[in-house]
Amino acid sequence: MKPNQTETFKGESKTLGNGTVYSWVKLDTKGNPSSIGVTFTESALKGLPETEGPDVEYTLALPKEAASTAYNHIAVD
């Protein structure tokens, strides 16, 4: 990472609906994690299966750059 530049690292990606969902971590200018999150592509919420049974949960591992946080994954259900 270049000095004085933030950088975002993509984590695990999974298919959801007609799109994808993925985790990420953003590092500040000193290389420290400043944000973690999950991104849904626009089509990820289209074509979802209708379920009447148990909830479906997707677990997404965070990238290794998030190791200094208290988190190692994000769950979407």
C-alpha positions as CSV (number, residue, x, y, z in Angstrom):
1,M,0.0,0.0,0.0
2,K,1.3,3.5,-0.9
3,P,1.7,6.0,2.0
4,N,-1.3,8.2,2.6
5,Q,-3.6,6.0,0.6
6,T,-6.5,3.9,1.8
7,E,-7.0,0.5,0.3
8,T,-9.9,-2.0,0.3
9,F,-9.4,-5.8,0.2
10,K,-12.1,-8.1,-1.0
11,G,-12.8,-11.3,1.0
12,E,-14.9,-14.3,0.3
13,S,-17.5,-14.1,-2.4
14,K,-20.6,-16.3,-2.8
15,T,-23.5,-16.5,-5.2
16,L,-26.7,-15.1,-3.9
17,G,-29.9,-14.9,-6.0
18,N,-28.9,-13.8,-9.5
19,G,-25.7,-12.1,-8.3
20,T,-23.0,-12.2,-5.7
21,V,-22.3,-11.1,-2.1
22,Y,-18.8,-10.5,-0.8
23,S,-17.0,-9.3,2.4
24,W,-14.3,-6.6,2.5
25,V,-12.0,-4.6,4.8
26,K,-10.8,-1.1,4.3
27,L,-7.4,-0.1,5.6
28,D,-6.6,3.5,6.6
29,T,-3.6,5.5,5.5
30,K,-1.5,3.7,8.2
31,G,-2.6,0.2,7.2
32,N,-5.0,-0.2,10.1
33,P,-8.5,-1.6,9.5
34,S,-11.0,1.3,9.4
35,S,-14.1,-0.4,8.1
36,I,-15.4,-3.9,7.4
37,G,-18.5,-4.7,5.4
38,V,-20.4,-6.7,2.9
39,T,-21.4,-5.8,-0.6
40,F,-24.4,-7.1,-2.6
41,T,-24.3,-6.8,-6.4
42,E,-27.5,-5.3,-7.8
43,S,-28.9,-8.6,-8.9
44,A,-28.1,-10.5,-5.7
45,L,-31.6,-9.8,-4.2
46,K,-33.4,-10.9,-7.4
47,G,-34.1,-14.6,-7.9
48,L,-33.9,-15.5,-4.3
49,P,-35.4,-18.9,-3.5
50,E,-38.6,-18.9,-1.5
51,T,-38.2,-20.9,1.6
52,E,-40.6,-22.1,4.3
53,G,-38.1,-24.2,6.2
54,P,-35.2,-23.2,8.3
55,D,-33.4,-19.9,7.5
56,V,-30.5,-20.0,5.1
57,E,-27.3,-18.3,6.3
58,Y,-24.3,-17.4,4.2
59,T,-21.0,-17.1,6.1
60,L,-18.3,-15.0,4.3
61,A,-14.7,-15.0,5.6
62,L,-13.1,-11.6,5.9
63,P,-9.8,-11.1,4.0
64,K,-6.5,-11.7,5.9
65,E,-6.0,-8.0,6.2
66,A,-8.8,-7.9,8.8
67,A,-6.9,-10.2,11.1
68,S,-6.2,-7.4,13.6
69,T,-9.9,-6.8,14.2
70,A,-12.2,-8.8,16.5
71,Y,-13.9,-10.3,13.4
72,N,-13.1,-13.1,11.0
73,H,-16.3,-13.5,9.1
74,I,-19.7,-11.9,8.3
75,A,-23.0,-13.8,8.2
76,V,-25.9,-12.9,5.9
77,D,-29.3,-14.5,6.5
